[in-house]
């Protein structure tokens, strides 16, 4: 009986060490995924701003081309320029929205990873306790 209990205690300690390692890995992964989410969002904001700037520059160049060719800025040229601004802003908004969604997904995955690490510790502790009680009851019954 004592040999079984000693073996069980050893398994419990090993299980605790493994659970601790899983928890540390989960926390490390959580932090990395949260950093990745922040980076993704910052890159999305930067890309969105670049798209807006490019659309703005392109529209200004269109206006300059119209003016230099003697076309007035009214009518069709104004519509074309307005469309350039609109499309550029829509693309910038879509880029930012995609980055926000990607960052949100990464944050959710990070939280799930951290949660799974907590579950691993609890599972290891309760599993060892259950196995210990079972072994004790079996040995006591003999």
N, CA, C and O atoms as CSV, one atom per row, in Angstrom:
chain,resi,resn,atom,element,x,y,z
A,1,UNK,N,N,0.827,-1.190,0.000
A,1,UNK,CA,C,0.000,0.000,0.000
A,1,UNK,C,C,0.870,1.253,0.000
A,1,UNK,O,O,0.614,2.190,-0.756
A,2,UNK,N,N,1.911,1.269,0.857
A,2,UNK,CA,C,2.750,2.459,0.935
A,2,UNK,C,C,3.526,2.682,-0.356
A,2,UNK,O,O,3.786,3.817,-0.753
A,3,UNK,N,N,3.883,1.604,-0.990
A,3,UNK,CA,C,4.594,1.723,-2.277
A,3,UNK,C,C,3.677,2.355,-3.319
A,3,UNK,O,O,4.116,3.177,-4.123
A,4,UNK,N,N,2.409,1.970,-3.301
A,4,UNK,CA,C,1.451,2.544,-4.250
A,4,UNK,C,C,1.249,4.031,-3.967
A,4,UNK,O,O,1.170,4.850,-4.883
A,5,UNK,N,N,1.167,4.358,-2.685
A,5,UNK,CA,C,0.968,5.767,-2.320
A,5,UNK,C,C,2.202,6.579,-2.718
A,5,UNK,O,O,2.065,7.683,-3.246
A,6,UNK,N,N,3.405,6.049,-2.472
A,6,UNK,CA,C,4.631,6.750,-2.847
A,6,UNK,C,C,4.697,6.950,-4.359
A,6,UNK,O,O,5.084,8.015,-4.840
A,7,UNK,N,N,4.312,5.907,-5.104
A,7,UNK,CA,C,4.309,6.012,-6.565
A,7,UNK,C,C,3.292,7.066,-7.011
A,7,UNK,O,O,3.545,7.840,-7.935
A,8,UNK,N,N,2.167,7.079,-6.354
A,8,UNK,CA,C,1.120,8.038,-6.688
A,8,UNK,C,C,1.570,9.461,-6.390
A,8,UNK,O,O,1.305,10.374,-7.172
A,9,UNK,N,N,2.250,9.656,-5.263
A,9,UNK,CA,C,2.767,10.979,-4.930
A,9,UNK,C,C,3.771,11.420,-5.987
A,9,UNK,O,O,3.756,12.575,-6.411
A,10,UNK,N,N,4.636,10.518,-6.413
A,10,UNK,CA,C,5.599,10.824,-7.471
A,10,UNK,C,C,4.902,11.219,-8.758
A,10,UNK,O,O,5.311,12.173,-9.420
A,11,UNK,N,N,3.844,10.487,-9.122
A,11,UNK,CA,C,3.079,10.829,-10.330
A,11,UNK,C,C,2.433,12.204,-10.174
A,11,UNK,O,O,2.388,12.997,-11.114
A,12,UNK,N,N,1.930,12.470,-8.954
A,12,UNK,CA,C,1.299,13.765,-8.697
A,12,UNK,C,C,2.282,14.911,-8.850
A,12,UNK,O,O,1.959,15.951,-9.425
A,13,UNK,N,N,3.495,14.710,-8.326
A,13,UNK,CA,C,4.528,15.744,-8.450
A,13,UNK,C,C,4.904,15.944,-9.921
A,13,UNK,O,O,5.019,17.077,-10.389
A,14,UNK,N,N,5.093,14.844,-10.641
A,14,UNK,CA,C,5.412,14.924,-12.061
A,14,UNK,C,C,4.289,15.627,-12.826
A,14,UNK,O,O,4.534,16.468,-13.691
A,15,UNK,N,N,3.059,15.263,-12.486
A,15,UNK,CA,C,1.911,15.914,-13.128
A,15,UNK,C,C,1.884,17.398,-12.832
A,15,UNK,O,O,1.563,18.204,-13.705
A,16,UNK,N,N,2.223,17.767,-11.593
A,16,UNK,CA,C,2.270,19.185,-11.226
A,16,UNK,C,C,3.343,19.936,-11.985
A,16,UNK,O,O,3.124,21.066,-12.423
A,17,UNK,N,N,4.507,19.315,-12.144
A,17,UNK,CA,C,5.601,19.943,-12.902
A,17,UNK,C,C,5.193,20.127,-14.357
A,17,UNK,O,O,5.446,21.175,-14.952
A,18,UNK,N,N,4.557,19.098,-14.931
A,18,UNK,CA,C,4.109,19.194,-16.326
A,18,UNK,C,C,3.031,20.268,-16.470
A,18,UNK,O,O,3.033,21.039,-17.429
A,19,UNK,N,N,2.111,20.308,-15.507
A,19,UNK,CA,C,1.049,21.312,-15.563
A,19,UNK,C,C,1.633,22.713,-15.435
A,19,UNK,O,O,1.190,23.643,-16.109
A,20,UNK,N,N,2.630,22.857,-14.568
A,20,UNK,CA,C,3.280,24.154,-14.409
A,20,UNK,C,C,3.962,24.577,-15.707
A,20,UNK,O,O,3.891,25.741,-16.102
A,21,UNK,N,N,4.618,23.632,-16.364
A,21,UNK,CA,C,5.269,23.927,-17.645
A,21,UNK,C,C,4.238,24.316,-18.702
A,21,UNK,O,O,4.464,25.234,-19.490
A,22,UNK,N,N,3.106,23.611,-18.713
A,22,UNK,CA,C,2.033,23.943,-19.666
A,22,UNK,C,C,1.501,25.348,-19.387
A,22,UNK,O,O,1.235,26.118,-20.310
A,23,UNK,N,N,1.348,25.670,-18.108
A,23,UNK,CA,C,0.829,26.981,-17.736
A,23,UNK,C,C,1.801,28.083,-18.167
A,23,UNK,O,O,1.384,29.109,-18.704
A,24,UNK,N,N,3.097,27.865,-17.930
A,24,UNK,CA,C,4.095,28.858,-18.340
A,24,UNK,C,C,4.094,29.029,-19.859
A,24,UNK,O,O,4.191,30.148,-20.363
A,25,UNK,N,N,3.985,27.930,-20.576
A,25,UNK,CA,C,3.935,27.998,-22.041
A,25,UNK,C,C,2.676,28.734,-22.499
A,25,UNK,O,O,2.715,29.529,-23.438
A,26,UNK,N,N,1.562,28.456,-21.822
A,26,UNK,CA,C,0.304,29.125,-22.184
A,26,UNK,C,C,0.418,30.628,-21.943
A,26,UNK,O,O,-0.039,31.420,-22.767
A,27,UNK,N,N,1.018,31.026,-20.830
A,27,UNK,CA,C,1.185,32.459,-20.543
A,27,UNK,C,C,2.115,33.118,-21.557
A,27,UNK,O,O,1.867,34.240,-21.998
A,28,UNK,N,N,3.180,32.422,-21.921
A,28,UNK,CA,C,4.110,32.952,-22.918
A,28,UNK,C,C,3.407,33.112,-24.265
A,28,UNK,O,O,3.545,34.142,-24.924
A,29,UNK,N,N,2.659,32.095,-24.667
A,29,UNK,CA,C,1.919,32.159,-25.934
A,29,UNK,C,C,0.871,33.271,-25.889
A,29,UNK,O,O,0.668,33.981,-26.874
A,30,UNK,N,N,0.212,33.416,-24.744
A,30,UNK,CA,C,-0.794,34.467,-24.573
A,30,UNK,C,C,-0.161,35.844,-24.812
A,30,UNK,O,O,-0.684,36.658,-25.572
A,31,UNK,N,N,0.966,36.084,-24.152
A,31,UNK,CA,C,1.632,37.380,-24.292
A,31,UNK,C,C,2.067,37.620,-25.736
A,31,UNK,O,O,1.913,38.723,-26.262
A,32,UNK,N,N,2.607,36.590,-26.368
A,32,UNK,CA,C,3.057,36.733,-27.754
A,32,UNK,C,C,1.878,37.018,-28.687
A,32,UNK,O,O,1.972,37.860,-29.580
A,33,UNK,N,N,0.780,36.315,-28.475
A,33,UNK,CA,C,-0.393,36.517,-29.335
A,33,UNK,C,C,-0.993,37.910,-29.120
A,33,UNK,O,O,-1.462,38.536,-30.072
A,34,UNK,N,N,-0.981,38.393,-27.887
A,34,UNK,CA,C,-1.491,39.739,-27.626
A,34,UNK,C,C,-0.577,40.781,-28.292
A,34,UNK,O,O,-1.058,41.769,-28.848
A,35,UNK,N,N,0.733,40.557,-28.233
A,35,UNK,CA,C,1.672,41.452,-28.931
A,35,UNK,C,C,1.447,41.405,-30.436
A,35,UNK,O,O,1.488,42.435,-31.109
A,36,UNK,N,N,1.210,40.206,-30.961
A,36,UNK,CA,C,0.926,40.060,-32.392
A,36,UNK,C,C,-0.342,40.817,-32.770
A,36,UNK,O,O,-0.408,41.435,-33.833
A,37,UNK,N,N,-1.341,40.767,-31.904
A,37,UNK,CA,C,-2.591,41.482,-32.169
A,37,UNK,C,C,-2.340,42.989,-32.211
A,37,UNK,O,O,-2.850,43.685,-33.090
A,38,UNK,N,N,-1.552,43.489,-31.256
A,38,UNK,CA,C,-1.232,44.920,-31.246
A,38,UNK,C,C,-0.459,45.318,-32.501
A,38,UNK,O,O,-0.730,46.354,-33.109
A,39,UNK,N,N,0.505,44.484,-32.877
A,39,UNK,CA,C,1.303,44.758,-34.069
A,39,UNK,C,C,0.436,44.744,-35.324
A,39,UNK,O,O,0.570,45.608,-36.190
A,40,UNK,N,N,-0.450,43.762,-35.414
A,40,UNK,CA,C,-1.352,43.668,-36.565
A,40,UNK,C,C,-2.212,44.918,-36.693
A,40,UNK,O,O,-2.392,45.454,-37.787
A,41,UNK,N,N,-2.736,45.371,-35.566
A,41,UNK,CA,C,-3.579,46.562,-35.586
A,41,UNK,C,C,-2.771,47.800,-35.988
A,41,UNK,O,O,-3.235,48.606,-36.795
A,42,UNK,N,N,-1.577,47.954,-35.435
A,42,UNK,CA,C,-0.735,49.105,-35.788
A,42,UNK,C,C,-0.358,49.090,-37.268
A,42,UNK,O,O,-0.368,50.126,-37.932
A,43,UNK,N,N,-0.027,47.904,-37.773
A,43,UNK,CA,C,0.304,47.797,-39.204
A,43,UNK,C,C,-0.907,48.122,-40.064
A,43,UNK,O,O,-0.778,48.765,-41.106
A,44,UNK,N,N,-2.086,47.679,-39.631
A,44,UNK,CA,C,-3.313,47.984,-40.366
A,44,UNK,C,C,-3.603,49.472,-40.390
A,44,UNK,O,O,-4.019,50.014,-41.414
A,45,UNK,N,N,-3.383,50.132,-39.265
A,45,UNK,CA,C,-3.587,51.587,-39.203
A,45,UNK,C,C,-2.600,52.312,-40.113
A,45,UNK,O,O,-2.954,53.261,-40.814
A,46,UNK,N,N,-1.353,51.842,-40.084
A,46,UNK,CA,C,-0.319,52.453,-40.922
A,46,UNK,C,C,-0.649,52.247,-42.410
A,46,UNK,O,O,-0.540,53.175,-43.211
A,47,UNK,N,N,-1.053,51.022,-42.766
A,47,UNK,CA,C,-1.398,50.730,-44.163
A,47,UNK,C,C,-2.612,51.540,-44.604
A,47,UNK,O,O,-2.657,52.041,-45.727
A,48,UNK,N,N,-3.584,51.665,-43.723
A,48,UNK,CA,C,-4.776,52.452,-44.030
A,48,UNK,C,C,-4.409,53.913,-44.281
A,48,UNK,O,O,-4.903,54.531,-45.225
A,49,UNK,N,N,-3.547,54.457,-43.436
A,49,UNK,CA,C,-3.107,55.850,-43.624
A,49,UNK,C,C,-2.338,56.005,-44.925
A,49,UNK,O,O,-2.487,57.011,-45.619
A,50,UNK,N,N,-1.516,55.015,-45.263
A,50,UNK,CA,C,-0.767,55.064,-46.532
A,50,UNK,C,C,-1.713,55.052,-47.726
A,50,UNK,O,O,-1.495,55.768,-48.704
A,51,UNK,N,N,-2.754,54.245,-47.647
A,51,UNK,CA,C,-3.731,54.176,-48.745
A,51,UNK,C,C,-4.444,55.515,-48.895
A,51,UNK,O,O,-4.635,56.002,-50.010
A,52,UNK,N,N,-4.837,56.110,-47.764
A,52,UNK,CA,C,-5.497,57.424,-47.816
A,52,UNK,C,C,-4.564,58.478,-48.433
A,52,UNK,O,O,-4.974,59.278,-49.274
A,53,UNK,N,N,-3.313,58.453,-47.994
A,53,UNK,CA,C,-2.344,59.418,-48.528
A,53,UNK,C,C,-2.144,59.223,-50.030
A,53,UNK,O,O,-2.089,60.195,-50.783
A,54,UNK,N,N,-2.035,57.980,-50.458
A,54,UNK,CA,C,-1.842,57.697,-51.887
A,54,UNK,C,C,-3.046,58.153,-52.699
A,54,UNK,O,O,-2.891,58.724,-53.778
A,55,UNK,N,N,-4.242,57.905,-52.184
A,55,UNK,CA,C,-5.455,58.337,-52.897
A,55,UNK,C,C,-5.505,59.858,-52.957
A,55,UNK,O,O,-5.886,60.435,-53.976
A,56,UNK,N,N,-5.120,60.501,-51.864
A,56,UNK,CA,C,-5.114,61.962,-51.826
A,56,UNK,C,C,-4.110,62.532,-52.835
A,56,UNK,O,O,-4.417,63.475,-53.564
A,57,UNK,N,N,-2.910,61.948,-52.866
A,57,UNK,CA,C,-1.899,62.407,-53.827
A,57,UNK,C,C,-2.375,62.182,-55.274
A,57,UNK,O,O,-2.203,63.040,-56.139
A,58,UNK,N,N,-2.969,61.022,-55.507
A,58,UNK,CA,C,-3.432,60.710,-56.857
A,58,UNK,C,C,-4.528,61.689,-57.287
A,58,UNK,O,O,-4.530,62.174,-58.418
A,59,UNK,N,N,-5.461,61.973,-56.368
A,59,UNK,CA,C,-6.539,62.909,-56.702
A,59,UNK,C,C,-5.977,64.307,-56.972
A,59,UNK,O,O,-6.432,64.993,-57.888
A,60,UNK,N,N,-5.000,64.725,-56.187
A,60,UNK,CA,C,-4.391,66.040,-56.406
A,60,UNK,C,C,-3.657,66.081,-57.744
A,60,UNK,O,O,-3.687,67.091,-58.448
A,61,UNK,N,N,-2.997,64.975,-58.088
A,61,UNK,CA,C,-2.338,64.905,-59.396
A,61,UNK,C,C,-3.360,64.960,-60.528
A,61,UNK,O,O,-3.115,65.565,-61.571
A,62,UNK,N,N,-4.517,64.317,-60.307
A,62,UNK,CA,C,-5.576,64.386,-61.329
A,62,UNK,C,C,-6.000,65.832,-61.537
A,62,UNK,O,O,-6.149,66.293,-62.669
A,63,UNK,N,N,-6.192,66.539,-60.432
A,63,UNK,CA,C,-6.624,67.938,-60.532
A,63,UNK,C,C,-5.565,68.754,-61.290
A,63,UNK,O,O,-5.893,69.553,-62.167
A,64,UNK,N,N,-4.299,68.539,-60.936
A,64,UNK,CA,C,-3.223,69.279,-61.600
A,64,UNK,C,C,-3.168,68.935,-63.096
A,64,UNK,O,O,-2.931,69.805,-63.933
A,65,UNK,N,N,-3.391,67.653,-63.416
A,65,UNK,CA,C,-3.394,67.255,-64.828
A,65,UNK,C,C,-4.554,67.911,-65.579
A,65,UNK,O,O,-4.399,68.369,-66.712
A,66,UNK,N,N,-5.708,67.946,-64.930
A,66,UNK,CA,C,-6.861,68.595,-65.571
A,66,UNK,C,C,-6.571,70.075,-65.807
A,66,UNK,O,O,-6.794,70.599,-66.899
A,67,UNK,N,N,-6.075,70.733,-64.774
A,67,UNK,CA,C,-5.817,72.176,-64.878
A,67,UNK,C,C,-4.729,72.459,-65.924
A,67,UNK,O,O,-4.860,73.381,-66.729
A,68,UNK,N,N,-3.658,71.659,-65.905
A,68,UNK,CA,C,-2.560,71.906,-66.848
A,68,UNK,C,C,-2.971,71.627,-68.297
A,68,UNK,O,O,-2.370,72.159,-69.230
A,69,UNK,N,N,-3.986,70.797,-68.477
A,69,UNK,CA,C,-4.444,70.534,-69.850
A,69,UNK,C,C,-5.550,71.498,-70.276
A,69,UNK,O,O,-6.087,71.390,-71.378
A,70,UNK,N,N,-5.885,72.442,-69.393
A,70,UNK,CA,C,-6.870,73.453,-69.753
A,70,UNK,C,C,-8.299,73.054,-69.442
A,70,UNK,O,O,-9.230,73.778,-69.797
A,71,UNK,N,N,-8.494,71.921,-68.787
A,71,UNK,CA,C,-9.848,71.490,-68.437
A,71,UNK,C,C,-10.214,72.124,-67.103
A,71,UNK,O,O,-9.391,72.170,-66.189
A,72,UNK,N,N,-11.419,72.601,-66.991
A,72,UNK,CA,C,-11.850,73.187,-65.718
A,72,UNK,C,C,-12.114,72.069,-64.705
A,72,UNK,O,O,-12.322,70.914,-65.075
A,73,UNK,N,N,-12.103,72.431,-63.443
A,73,UNK,CA,C,-12.281,71.444,-62.372
A,73,UNK,C,C,-13.731,71.140,-62.087
A,73,UNK,O,O,-14.047,70.551,-61.053
A,74,UNK,N,N,-14.623,71.530,-62.986
A,74,UNK,CA,C,-16.041,71.290,-62.757
A,74,UNK,C,C,-16.530,70.144,-63.636
A,74,UNK,O,O,-15.849,69.736,-64.577
A,75,UNK,N,N,-17.710,69.633,-63.323
A,75,UNK,CA,C,-18.314,68.594,-64.149
A,75,UNK,C,C,-17.624,67.256,-63.986
A,75,UNK,O,O,-17.383,66.800,-62.868
A,76,UNK,N,N,-17.305,66.624,-65.120
A,76,UNK,CA,C,-16.710,65.284,-65.114
A,76,UNK,C,C,-15.391,65.232,-64.336
A,76,UNK,O,O,-15.207,64.307,-63.545
A,77,UNK,N,N,-14.469,66.176,-64.520
A,77,UNK,CA,C,-13.233,66.126,-63.740
A,77,UNK,C,C,-13.488,66.128,-62.222
A,77,UNK,O,O,-12.804,65.428,-61.475
A,78,UNK,N,N,-14.450,66.900,-61.783
A,78,UNK,CA,C,-14.791,66.949,-60.358
A,78,UNK,C,C,-15.343,65.599,-59.902
A,78,UNK,O,O,-15.034,65.131,-58.807
A,79,UNK,N,N,-16.162,64.978,-60.753
A,79,UNK,CA,C,-16.708,63.661,-60.414
A,79,UNK,C,C,-15.597,62.609,-60.332
A,79,UNK,O,O,-15.589,61.768,-59.432
A,80,UNK,N,N,-14.664,62.669,-61.280
A,80,UNK,CA,C,-13.560,61.712,-61.296
A,80,UNK,C,C,-12.702,61.876,-60.039
A,80,UNK,O,O,-12.320,60.890,-59.410
A,81,UNK,N,N,-12.409,63.096,-59.688
A,81,UNK,CA,C,-11.591,63.368,-58.497
A,81,UNK,C,C,-12.309,62.928,-57.231
A,81,UNK,O,O,-11.705,62.317,-56.349
A,82,UNK,N,N,-13.580,63.235,-57.143
A,82,UNK,CA,C,-14.378,62.825,-55.979
A,82,UNK,C,C,-14.415,61.298,-55.859
A,82,UNK,O,O,-14.333,60.749,-54.760
A,83,UNK,N,N,-14.538,60.627,-56.999
A,83,UNK,CA,C,-14.561,59.159,-57.024
A,83,UNK,C,C,-13.213,58.592,-56.549
A,83,UNK,O,O,-13.165,57.578,-55.852
A,84,UNK,N,N,-12.136,59.255,-56.934
A,84,UNK,CA,C,-10.805,58.828,-56.491
A,84,UNK,C,C,-10.704,58.915,-54.975
A,84,UNK,O,O,-10.233,57.980,-54.328
A,85,UNK,N,N,-11.145,60.041,-54.403
A,85,UNK,CA,C,-11.149,60.185,-52.947
A,85,UNK,C,C,-12.018,59.117,-52.287
A,85,UNK,O,O,-11.619,58.489,-51.306
A,86,UNK,N,N,-13.201,58.926,-52.840
A,86,UNK,CA,C,-14.150,57.972,-52.260
A,86,UNK,C,C,-13.591,56.551,-52.275
A,86,UNK,O,O,-13.627,55.856,-51.260
A,87,UNK,N,N,-13.076,56.123,-53.423
A,87,UNK,CA,C,-12.531,54.766,-53.526
A,87,UNK,C,C,-11.318,54.580,-52.619
A,87,UNK,O,O,-11.159,53.531,-51.995
A,88,UNK,N,N,-10.473,55.591,-52.549
A,88,UNK,CA,C,-9.308,55.514,-51.675
A,88,UNK,C,C,-9.705,55.382,-50.212
A,88,UNK,O,O,-9.122,54.591,-49.470
A,89,UNK,N,N,-10.697,56.159,-49.806
A,89,UNK,CA,C,-11.163,56.090,-48.415
A,89,UNK,C,C,-11.858,54.770,-48.112
A,89,UNK,O,O,-11.716,54.225,-47.017
A,90,UNK,N,N,-12.607,54.259,-49.079
A,90,UNK,CA,C,-13.264,52.965,-48.878
A,90,UNK,C,C,-12.230,51.845,-48.721
A,90,UNK,O,O,-12.373,50.972,-47.865
A,91,UNK,N,N,-11.189,51.882,-49.559
A,91,UNK,CA,C,-10.140,50.871,-49.460
A,91,UNK,C,C,-9.387,50.998,-48.133
A,91,UNK,O,O,-9.054,49.990,-47.510
A,92,UNK,N,N,-9.123,52.216,-47.706
A,92,UNK,CA,C,-8.437,52.445,-46.432
A,92,UNK,C,C,-9.296,51.941,-45.270
A,92,UNK,O,O,-8.786,51.312,-44.343
A,93,UNK,N,N,-10.598,52.219,-45.322
A,93,UNK,CA,C,-11.513,51.752,-44.267
A,93,UNK,C,C,-11.559,50.224,-44.224
A,93,UNK,O,O,-11.552,49.624,-43.149
A,94,UNK,N,N,-11.606,49.604,-45.403
A,94,UNK,CA,C,-11.654,48.132,-45.468
A,94,UNK,C,C,-10.364,47.529,-44.921
A,94,UNK,O,O,-10.397,46.514,-44.225
A,95,UNK,N,N,-9.242,48.143,-45.230
A,95,UNK,CA,C,-7.950,47.666,-44.731
A,95,UNK,C,C,-7.902,47.760,-43.211
A,95,UNK,O,O,-7.464,46.823,-42.544
A,96,UNK,N,N,-8.348,48.878,-42.664
A,96,UNK,CA,C,-8.353,49.066,-41.216
A,96,UNK,C,C,-9.309,48.087,-40.546
A,96,UNK,O,O,-8.986,47.502,-39.513
A,97,UNK,N,N,-10.477,47.913,-41.133
A,97,UNK,CA,C,-11.459,46.992,-40.557
A,97,UNK,C,C,-10.922,45.554,-40.548
A,97,UNK,O,O,-11.123,44.818,-39.582
A,98,UNK,N,N,-10.248,45.167,-41.619
A,98,UNK,CA,C,-9.669,43.816,-41.678
A,98,UNK,C,C,-8.594,43.640,-40.604
A,98,UNK,O,O,-8.516,42.587,-39.971
A,99,UNK,N,N,-7.777,44.656,-40.398
A,99,UNK,CA,C,-6.736,44.590,-39.363
A,99,UNK,C,C,-7.366,44.518,-37.975
A,99,UNK,O,O,-6.893,43.775,-37.115
A,100,UNK,N,N,-8.427,45.283,-37.756
A,100,UNK,CA,C,-9.116,45.247,-36.458
A,100,UNK,C,C,-9.702,43.862,-36.203
A,100,UNK,O,O,-9.628,43.349,-35.087
A,101,UNK,N,N,-10.278,43.264,-37.225
A,101,UNK,CA,C,-10.855,41.926,-37.077
A,101,UNK,C,C,-9.772,40.888,-36.812
A,101,UNK,O,O,-9.938,40.005,-35.971
A,102,UNK,N,N,-8.676,40.999,-37.528
A,102,UNK,CA,C,-7.559,40.073,-37.347
A,102,UNK,C,C,-6.992,40.200,-35.928
A,102,UNK,O,O,-6.681,39.192,-35.293
A,103,UNK,N,N,-6.858,41.427,-35.434
A,103,UNK,CA,C,-6.362,41.654,-34.072
A,103,UNK,C,C,-7.343,41.088,-33.047
A,103,UNK,O,O,-6.929,40.497,-32.050
A,104,UNK,N,N,-8.630,41.268,-33.290
A,104,UNK,CA,C,-9.645,40.729,-32.383
A,104,UNK,C,C,-9.572,39.203,-32.347
A,104,UNK,O,O,-9.657,38.598,-31.278
A,105,UNK,N,N,-9.416,38.592,-33.502
A,105,UNK,CA,C,-9.286,37.128,-33.567
A,105,UNK,C,C,-8.056,36.651,-32.799
A,105,UNK,O,O,-8.120,35.663,-32.068
A,106,UNK,N,N,-6.937,37.356,-32.965
A,106,UNK,CA,C,-5.717,36.981,-32.242
A,106,UNK,C,C,-5.910,37.117,-30.728
A,106,UNK,O,O,-5.430,36.282,-29.960
A,107,UNK,N,N,-6.609,38.163,-30.307
A,107,UNK,CA,C,-6.865,38.348,-28.864
A,107,UNK,C,C,-7.757,37.234,-28.323
A,107,UNK,O,O,-7.541,36.743,-27.214
A,108,UNK,N,N,-8.744,36.843,-29.096
A,108,UNK,CA,C,-9.616,35.737,-28.668
A,108,UNK,C,C,-8.819,34.436,-28.553
A,108,UNK,O,O,-8.966,33.694,-27.582
A,109,UNK,N,N,-7.984,34.171,-29.540
A,109,UNK,CA,C,-7.152,32.965,-29.502
A,109,UNK,C,C,-6.199,33.007,-28.306
A,109,UNK,O,O,-5.956,31.988,-27.660
A,110,UNK,N,N,-5.668,34.186,-28.020
A,110,UNK,CA,C,-4.754,34.330,-26.884
A,110,UNK,C,C,-5.479,34.012,-25.576
A,110,UNK,O,O,-4.941,33.320,-24.712
A,111,UNK,N,N,-6.679,34.514,-25.442
A,111,UNK,CA,C,-7.452,34.257,-24.217
A,111,UNK,C,C,-7.797,32.773,-24.084
A,111,UNK,O,O,-7.783,32.219,-22.984
A,112,UNK,N,N,-8.105,32.142,-25.208
A,112,UNK,CA,C,-8.398,30.704,-25.174
A,112,UNK,C,C,-7.155,29.912,-24.788
A,112,UNK,O,O,-7.249,28.943,-24.035
A,113,UNK,N,N,-6.012,30.308,-25.287
A,113,UNK,CA,C,-4.754,29.633,-24.956
A,113,UNK,C,C,-4.480,29.742,-23.460
A,113,UNK,O,O,-4.108,28.763,-22.813
A,114,UNK,N,N,-4.667,30.932,-22.926
A,114,UNK,CA,C,-4.439,31.141,-21.491
A,114,UNK,C,C,-5.439,30.322,-20.673
A,114,UNK,O,O,-5.081,29.718,-19.661
A,115,UNK,N,N,-6.666,30.310,-21.114
A,115,UNK,CA,C,-7.714,29.546,-20.424
A,115,UNK,C,C,-7.403,28.048,-20.448
A,115,UNK,O,O,-7.590,27.357,-19.446
A,116,UNK,N,N,-6.937,27.555,-21.576
A,116,UNK,CA,C,-6.588,26.133,-21.685
A,116,UNK,C,C,-5.427,25.786,-20.760
A,116,UNK,O,O,-5.367,24.677,-20.228
A,117,UNK,N,N,-4.508,26.724,-20.566
A,117,UNK,CA,C,-3.417,26.497,-19.619
A,117,UNK,C,C,-3.933,26.358,-18.197
A,117,UNK,O,O,-3.457,25.514,-17.438
A,118,UNK,N,N,-4.910,27.189,-17.835
A,118,UNK,CA,C,-5.521,27.096,-16.501
A,118,UNK,C,C,-6.258,25.768,-16.341
A,118,UNK,O,O,-6.185,25.128,-15.292
A,119,UNK,N,N,-6.955,25.372,-17.376
A,119,UNK,CA,C,-7.683,24.099,-17.319
A,119,UNK,C,C,-6.700,22.939,-17.163
A,119,UNK,O,O,-6.985,21.976,-16.451
A,120,UNK,N,N,-5.554,23.027,-17.822
A,120,UNK,CA,C,-4.543,21.972,-17.720
A,120,UNK,C,C,-4.048,21.805,-16.294
A,120,UNK,O,O,-3.863,20.680,-15.829
A,121,UNK,N,N,-3.833,22.913,-15.595
A,121,UNK,CA,C,-3.388,22.835,-14.195
A,121,UNK,C,C,-4.481,22.212,-13.339
A,121,UNK,O,O,-4.217,21.292,-12.565
A,122,UNK,N,N,-5.702,22.705,-13.473
A,122,UNK,CA,C,-6.806,22.174,-12.672
A,122,UNK,C,C,-7.013,20.697,-12.958
A,122,UNK,O,O,-7.229,19.907,-12.039
A,123,UNK,N,N,-6.950,20.327,-14.211
A,123,UNK,CA,C,-7.144,18.929,-14.595
A,123,UNK,C,C,-6.059,18.045,-13.981
A,123,UNK,O,O,-6.346,16.947,-13.505
A,124,UNK,N,N,-4.834,18.516,-13.992
A,124,UNK,CA,C,-3.726,17.749,-13.426
A,124,UNK,C,C,-3.904,17.575,-11.921
A,124,UNK,O,O,-3.710,16.482,-11.390
A,125,UNK,N,N,-4.269,18.642,-11.244
A,125,UNK,CA,C,-4.451,18.579,-9.779
A,125,UNK,C,C,-5.598,17.651,-9.426
A,125,UNK,O,O,-5.447,16.769,-8.581
A,126,UNK,N,N,-6.738,17.841,-10.063
A,126,UNK,CA,C,-7.896,17.008,-9.738
A,126,UNK,C,C,-7.686,15.566,-10.170
A,126,UNK,O,O,-8.157,14.642,-9.507
A,127,UNK,N,N,-6.978,15.369,-11.284
A,127,UNK,CA,C,-6.693,14.006,-11.730
A,127,UNK,C,C,-5.809,13.274,-10.739
A,127,UNK,O,O,-6.051,12.108,-10.425
A,128,UNK,N,N,-4.783,13.956,-10.245
A,128,UNK,CA,C,-3.893,13.337,-9.255
A,128,UNK,C,C,-4.639,13.055,-7.954
A,128,UNK,O,O,-4.467,11.991,-7.360
A,129,UNK,N,N,-5.452,13.984,-7.516
A,129,UNK,CA,C,-6.215,13.794,-6.280
A,129,UNK,C,C,-7.190,12.633,-6.432
A,129,UNK,O,O,-7.333,11.819,-5.520
A,130,UNK,N,N,-7.848,12.554,-7.556
A,130,UNK,CA,C,-8.805,11.473,-7.803
A,130,UNK,C,C,-8.101,10.126,-7.834
A,130,UNK,O,O,-8.566,9.151,-7.246
A,131,UNK,N,N,-6.980,10.090,-8.526
A,131,UNK,CA,C,-6.230,8.842,-8.613
A,131,UNK,C,C,-5.704,8.448,-7.231
A,131,UNK,O,O,-5.692,7.267,-6.884
A,132,UNK,N,N,-5.271,9.428,-6.451
A,132,UNK,CA,C,-4.791,9.153,-5.094
A,132,UNK,C,C,-5.881,8.598,-4.213
A,132,UNK,O,O,-5.661,7.636,-3.478
A,133,UNK,N,N,-7.043,9.188,-4.280
A,133,UNK,CA,C,-8.163,8.704,-3.474
A,133,UNK,C,C,-8.556,7.300,-3.896
A,133,UNK,O,O,-8.862,6.459,-3.051
A,134,UNK,N,N,-8.549,7.047,-5.170
A,134,UNK,CA,C,-8.908,5.738,-5.683
A,134,UNK,C,C,-7.904,4.687,-5.211
A,134,UNK,O,O,-8.295,3.608,-4.767
A,135,UNK,N,N,-6.622,5.001,-5.307
A,135,UNK,CA,C,-5.583,4.071,-4.874
A,135,UNK,C,C,-5.685,3.804,-3.368
A,135,UNK,O,O,-5.563,2.667,-2.912
A,136,UNK,N,N,-5.911,4.869,-2.621
A,136,UNK,CA,C,-6.021,4.724,-1.164
A,136,UNK,C,C,-7.205,3.834,-0.801
A,136,UNK,O,O,-7.099,2.946,0.045
A,137,UNK,N,N,-8.325,4.088,-1.453
A,137,UNK,CA,C,-9.535,3.299,-1.150
A,137,UNK,C,C,-9.340,1.844,-1.560
A,137,UNK,O,O,-9.784,0.935,-0.859
A,138,UNK,N,N,-8.682,1.623,-2.685
A,138,UNK,CA,C,-8.405,0.250,-3.129
A,138,UNK,C,C,-7.485,-0.461,-2.141
A,138,UNK,O,O,-7.718,-1.617,-1.790
A,139,UNK,N,N,-6.437,0.235,-1.693
A,139,UNK,CA,C,-5.481,-0.356,-0.768
A,139,UNK,C,C,-6.118,-0.573,0.608
A,139,UNK,O,O,-5.814,-1.557,1.281
A,140,UNK,N,N,-6.957,0.296,1.008
A,140,UNK,CA,C,-7.626,0.207,2.312
A,140,UNK,C,C,-8.591,-0.971,2.345
A,140,UNK,O,O,-8.773,-1.613,3.380
A,141,UNK,N,N,-9.204,-1.244,1.201
A,141,UNK,CA,C,-10.183,-2.337,1.108
A,141,UNK,C,C,-9.532,-3.697,1.151
A,141,UNK,O,O,-10.225,-4.677,1.423
A,142,UNK,N,N,-8.247,-3.818,0.900
A,142,UNK,CA,C,-7.572,-5.124,0.853
A,142,UNK,C,C,-7.279,-5.639,2.221
A,142,UNK,O,O,-6.714,-6.723,2.365
